[in-house]
Structures are given as C-alpha cells and as structure tokens.
Amino acid sequence: MSTTQERAEGRDLPYDVFSRGCPSRDTLEHVTGRWGALTLGALSEGSFRFNELRRRVDGVSEKMLSQTLHALERDGLVHREAQPTNPPRVDYELTPLGRETARRLVALIECLEGSMDEVLAARERYDAERAAQR
C-alpha cells in the first residue's frame, strides 16, 4: 500500500512530506532540485569521478555539484569512495536507496523528454494567448 493511499485512508504515518516539520521535505528538495535530479540521473548510468560527473551534468558549477553530492551522500543516496592514491581519486556511485530513487526519477525524466513537443506547443499557445490579452 502506498503512503498516499494510507494517507487517504486516514492512517497515521511516521513521516508526512506535507507536514511543515517533516524531515522528508529536505530529502525531497535534494532529490527534486535541478542539480540533485540531474546528478542522480547521471549516477544511474554508473560510477563517476567528480570531474566526469561535472562534465555529464552540463552547466553545474564545481561548488554546486560539491554541495549537491554532500547532501545526497548525507541522505544515504550517494556513496563517496576516496582512493588513497596520489593524486587522490574519489568516485561517486548510488547506494541501493539511491538506485531506487534514481530509477523512479529517470522514469520521470524520460516521460518529460518524450513529451517535449507537446510541452513546447503548450508554451507557444500560452504565450500567444497572453500576448493577445495585452
């Protein structure tokens, strides 16, 4: 049974993302924010070194990628492995929870990518209607 279904049936749940103080809100933000979603999506393809991941997630700054990886690692979605080499080598990969989350996120990404013609047409209609109202 899904938590949405349980919520609809009035069951008490240990976590409720709709509740202001629920810690799941922070994790939801980390996963669904632009850089979190793209980072998880990229890591669903396999293990990456930091600079490889930065190139894969085009447009992310070094600082933002670092912050994103720290948040995802803290939430238990990403595993960071530092190799004691010279120069140091650090690899990032998804944990089992990260793989499950990324699987669902990639399905959403693929849905959106597959619907972009429809989205772009809707944007054009919307913009044309707004322009005509002026």
Backbone bond lengths (Angstrom), bond angles and torsions (degrees), N, CA, C in turn:
res aa  C-N    CA-C-N  psi(-1)  N-CA   C-N-CA  omega(-1)  CA-C   N-CA-C  phi
1 M - - - 1.449 - - 1.527 108.45 -
2 S 1.311 117.10 135.70 1.454 120.65 -178.93 1.519 110.39 -80.61
3 T 1.340 115.22 157.95 1.462 118.46 178.99 1.517 110.80 -65.70
4 T 1.318 118.45 -30.03 1.462 121.53 176.54 1.521 109.71 -64.04
5 Q 1.314 116.54 -43.29 1.458 120.89 178.45 1.527 110.08 -66.50
6 E 1.329 116.76 -42.74 1.462 119.98 178.29 1.529 110.76 -61.81
7 R 1.332 116.02 -40.49 1.461 120.66 179.20 1.526 109.87 -63.51
8 A 1.330 117.18 -42.48 1.461 121.69 179.85 1.530 111.00 -63.08
9 E 1.324 116.34 -30.18 1.461 120.66 179.84 1.528 111.90 -86.26
10 G 1.336 116.98 3.32 1.457 120.74 176.27 1.513 115.09 78.69
11 R 1.300 118.12 17.66 1.468 120.84 179.42 1.525 109.84 -78.33
12 D 1.311 115.98 146.43 1.456 121.12 175.05 1.519 108.82 -77.91
13 L 1.311 116.12 131.46 1.460 121.44 179.79 1.526 108.81 -115.90
14 P 1.326 117.24 148.52 1.461 118.56 179.88 1.530 112.46 -67.66
15 Y 1.322 117.53 -26.86 1.464 121.78 179.95 1.518 108.17 -134.78
16 D 1.322 114.53 142.43 1.458 120.62 -179.86 1.518 107.86 -141.73
17 V 1.313 116.97 103.23 1.461 122.28 -176.41 1.528 112.27 -58.85
18 F 1.324 116.74 -20.65 1.465 120.25 179.50 1.525 112.46 -82.16
19 S 1.320 116.84 -8.93 1.452 122.14 178.09 1.529 109.67 -87.86
20 R 1.325 115.71 132.31 1.469 121.89 -174.73 1.523 113.61 -51.87
21 G 1.309 118.90 -41.12 1.460 121.27 -174.59 1.511 115.57 -92.04
22 C 1.313 117.58 4.96 1.457 119.88 -176.03 1.532 111.52 -71.91
23 P 1.341 117.54 129.25 1.467 120.02 -179.81 1.531 113.36 -66.31
24 S 1.326 117.20 -16.99 1.471 118.54 178.83 1.522 111.53 -65.78
25 R 1.339 117.97 -21.68 1.470 120.27 178.24 1.528 111.53 -61.80
26 D 1.328 116.28 -41.02 1.470 119.10 179.64 1.522 110.63 -62.85
27 T 1.318 116.48 -44.51 1.462 119.89 179.88 1.519 110.59 -65.04
28 L 1.324 117.00 -41.49 1.469 120.19 177.04 1.521 110.21 -58.44
29 E 1.318 116.74 -42.22 1.466 120.30 178.23 1.528 111.38 -64.03
30 H 1.328 116.85 -40.95 1.464 120.05 179.43 1.524 111.27 -63.76
31 V 1.325 116.64 -38.93 1.465 121.70 -176.53 1.526 112.03 -77.97
32 T 1.328 117.32 -38.79 1.465 119.96 -172.66 1.518 114.20 -97.69
33 G 1.315 118.00 -7.18 1.460 119.57 174.04 1.525 109.02 -65.08
34 R 1.316 115.90 158.80 1.471 119.76 -175.34 1.526 112.43 -51.17
35 W 1.321 117.74 -52.93 1.466 119.36 -173.53 1.513 111.81 -75.42
36 G 1.314 118.10 -33.30 1.463 120.28 176.92 1.513 111.50 -64.24
37 A 1.328 116.10 -46.73 1.465 120.54 -179.78 1.524 110.81 -62.41
38 L 1.317 116.72 -44.66 1.468 119.96 -178.83 1.534 111.33 -68.63
39 T 1.320 116.65 -37.03 1.466 120.33 178.56 1.525 110.78 -65.99
40 L 1.331 117.07 -46.44 1.459 120.00 177.55 1.527 111.12 -62.57
41 G 1.330 116.34 -41.37 1.461 120.09 178.16 1.517 111.77 -60.84
42 A 1.327 116.05 -43.24 1.469 119.99 178.84 1.524 110.63 -65.26
43 L 1.323 116.91 -44.44 1.464 120.18 -178.39 1.521 112.48 -68.44
44 S 1.331 117.31 -16.75 1.466 119.11 175.32 1.522 110.67 -66.93
45 E 1.335 116.68 -16.71 1.465 122.37 178.53 1.527 111.93 -83.09
46 G 1.347 117.05 -12.43 1.458 120.46 179.43 1.512 112.02 139.06
47 S 1.323 115.09 -172.04 1.460 122.80 -179.10 1.527 109.90 -75.42
48 F 1.334 116.37 141.59 1.460 121.98 178.56 1.518 110.10 -135.12
49 R 1.319 114.91 147.01 1.456 120.55 165.75 1.526 106.61 -80.86
50 F 1.335 116.54 162.49 1.461 121.07 -173.88 1.527 111.97 -54.06
51 N 1.330 117.46 -52.52 1.470 119.79 -176.31 1.527 112.65 -68.87
52 E 1.322 117.33 -31.17 1.466 120.08 174.15 1.528 109.78 -63.90
53 L 1.309 115.53 -43.21 1.460 120.78 179.70 1.527 110.30 -65.94
54 R 1.297 116.35 -39.72 1.480 120.69 178.87 1.529 110.48 -62.82
55 R 1.320 117.04 -39.14 1.474 119.60 177.08 1.530 111.00 -69.36
56 R 1.330 116.42 -37.00 1.472 120.30 -179.32 1.527 111.38 -67.25
57 V 1.333 116.68 -39.61 1.465 122.44 179.06 1.528 106.56 -93.68
58 D 1.295 115.34 75.65 1.463 122.68 -173.98 1.524 111.39 -56.77
59 G 1.338 115.69 128.36 1.457 120.72 176.05 1.511 114.75 101.16
60 V 1.333 118.21 -14.73 1.466 119.98 -179.80 1.525 108.91 -78.36
61 S 1.328 116.42 137.32 1.466 120.06 176.94 1.521 109.34 -78.84
62 E 1.304 115.55 160.72 1.464 120.73 178.23 1.525 109.92 -58.98
63 K 1.323 116.84 -44.28 1.468 121.75 -179.43 1.534 111.19 -62.26
64 M 1.326 116.74 -45.96 1.462 120.25 -177.52 1.525 111.22 -67.97
65 L 1.320 117.29 -39.20 1.465 119.63 177.37 1.520 110.27 -64.41
66 S 1.312 116.87 -41.77 1.458 120.75 178.45 1.529 110.71 -60.90
67 Q 1.331 117.24 -46.41 1.469 121.19 178.78 1.530 110.84 -62.68
68 T 1.319 116.48 -41.83 1.464 121.45 -179.96 1.521 110.86 -63.13
69 L 1.323 116.80 -46.48 1.465 120.84 179.47 1.521 111.65 -62.77
70 H 1.333 117.15 -40.08 1.467 120.20 177.71 1.528 110.67 -61.89
71 A 1.328 117.44 -44.96 1.468 121.16 -179.75 1.522 110.69 -63.53
72 L 1.332 117.08 -44.30 1.468 120.80 -179.29 1.525 111.43 -68.83
73 E 1.316 117.09 -33.98 1.466 120.54 176.21 1.529 109.70 -68.33
74 R 1.316 117.30 -43.04 1.467 121.43 179.14 1.526 111.10 -61.58
75 D 1.330 116.39 -36.33 1.472 121.13 179.38 1.527 112.54 -78.26
76 G 1.330 117.35 -4.24 1.461 120.28 177.80 1.513 114.47 83.33
77 L 1.333 117.12 18.89 1.461 121.29 -178.67 1.525 112.62 -97.82
78 V 1.325 116.16 -25.03 1.461 121.61 -177.35 1.529 108.88 -126.48
79 H 1.322 115.16 139.42 1.459 121.60 174.91 1.520 108.27 -107.96
80 R 1.316 115.60 130.66 1.470 122.44 178.46 1.514 107.57 -108.32
81 E 1.323 115.85 126.46 1.462 119.97 178.88 1.518 109.56 -123.16
82 A 1.325 115.35 115.88 1.461 121.68 178.95 1.526 108.70 -96.56
83 Q 1.327 116.03 126.00 1.465 121.72 177.93 1.529 108.64 -93.48
84 P 1.327 118.03 134.10 1.469 120.39 -179.61 1.529 111.63 -79.27
85 T 1.303 115.75 65.59 1.465 121.09 179.78 1.519 108.89 -115.66
86 N 1.303 115.72 172.08 1.453 120.67 176.57 1.520 108.47 -123.56
87 P 1.298 121.28 111.41 1.470 126.49 0.08 1.523 111.02 -72.24
88 P 1.353 116.64 160.39 1.464 119.71 -178.97 1.521 111.63 -60.32
89 R 1.309 116.00 143.73 1.463 121.64 177.36 1.522 107.65 -118.15
90 V 1.321 115.83 128.23 1.455 121.26 179.01 1.521 108.21 -123.93
91 D 1.325 115.42 127.01 1.463 121.45 178.01 1.523 109.20 -114.53
92 Y 1.330 114.70 146.28 1.462 121.55 178.02 1.519 108.32 -121.39
93 E 1.332 115.29 136.84 1.451 120.56 176.24 1.519 108.92 -148.80
94 L 1.311 115.88 162.75 1.453 121.07 -179.63 1.527 111.03 -78.59
95 T 1.313 115.96 144.01 1.462 122.61 170.49 1.529 107.20 -81.08
96 P 1.317 118.96 173.26 1.470 119.05 175.07 1.540 112.56 -55.54
97 L 1.333 117.49 -42.60 1.464 120.11 176.69 1.521 110.52 -64.35
98 G 1.310 117.16 -38.88 1.463 121.52 177.46 1.514 111.94 -64.23
99 R 1.337 117.03 -39.55 1.472 120.14 178.48 1.527 111.12 -64.16
100 E 1.328 116.86 -42.27 1.468 120.44 178.90 1.525 110.47 -65.11
101 T 1.313 116.62 -43.24 1.465 120.89 178.84 1.520 110.17 -64.55
102 A 1.318 116.97 -45.13 1.463 121.10 -179.57 1.521 111.61 -64.64
103 R 1.324 117.36 -36.75 1.467 120.72 178.60 1.524 109.71 -58.10
104 R 1.307 116.49 -45.16 1.462 120.78 -179.92 1.525 111.10 -69.80
105 L 1.310 115.90 -38.55 1.459 121.03 -179.79 1.528 111.08 -67.61
106 V 1.323 117.23 -40.88 1.465 121.34 178.84 1.525 110.35 -64.41
107 A 1.324 117.74 -34.87 1.470 120.17 175.69 1.523 110.32 -62.18
108 L 1.321 117.35 -40.48 1.462 121.13 176.75 1.529 110.73 -66.13
109 I 1.319 116.66 -43.83 1.470 121.12 178.47 1.525 110.31 -59.42
110 E 1.328 117.03 -45.82 1.465 120.84 179.79 1.523 111.22 -64.51
111 C 1.330 117.44 -37.22 1.461 121.54 176.39 1.527 110.03 -61.04
112 L 1.319 116.62 -46.47 1.465 120.66 -179.24 1.525 111.63 -66.61
113 E 1.326 116.38 -45.01 1.468 119.40 178.89 1.526 110.78 -59.93
114 G 1.318 117.11 -39.49 1.457 121.49 -179.59 1.517 113.71 -73.06
115 S 1.317 116.44 -15.52 1.465 121.09 -177.98 1.518 113.28 -107.28
116 M 1.316 118.38 9.16 1.461 120.44 -172.96 1.523 113.98 -64.23
117 D 1.334 119.01 -32.98 1.467 118.98 176.11 1.523 110.15 -60.24
118 E 1.320 116.39 -43.19 1.465 121.45 178.34 1.534 111.22 -65.85
119 V 1.324 116.94 -41.50 1.460 121.67 178.83 1.527 110.43 -63.33
120 L 1.324 116.92 -46.51 1.468 120.33 -178.92 1.526 111.23 -64.43
121 A 1.323 117.16 -37.92 1.466 120.43 176.70 1.528 110.28 -65.16
122 A 1.325 117.37 -41.02 1.471 120.88 178.04 1.521 110.78 -63.43
123 R 1.312 117.51 -39.85 1.466 120.80 177.53 1.520 110.84 -62.16
124 E 1.334 116.14 -43.83 1.472 119.56 179.31 1.520 110.84 -61.49
125 R 1.337 117.67 -44.91 1.474 121.11 178.28 1.523 110.71 -61.08
126 Y 1.309 116.35 -45.53 1.466 121.69 -179.43 1.529 110.13 -59.74
127 D 1.331 115.87 -50.13 1.468 120.14 -178.53 1.523 111.50 -63.07
128 A 1.328 117.64 -39.53 1.471 121.61 178.68 1.531 110.58 -65.08
129 E 1.329 117.11 -41.57 1.470 120.61 178.65 1.516 110.70 -64.83
130 R 1.311 118.17 -39.93 1.482 122.12 179.46 1.523 109.83 -67.86
131 A 1.318 116.87 -40.90 1.460 120.14 179.35 1.520 110.97 -65.10
132 A 1.331 117.99 -37.13 1.469 122.22 179.88 1.522 111.35 -69.37
133 Q 1.328 117.99 -25.56 1.472 121.96 -179.54 1.515 112.40 -77.98
134 R 1.294 117.62 -13.30 1.478 120.80 -177.64 1.474 112.26 -81.91
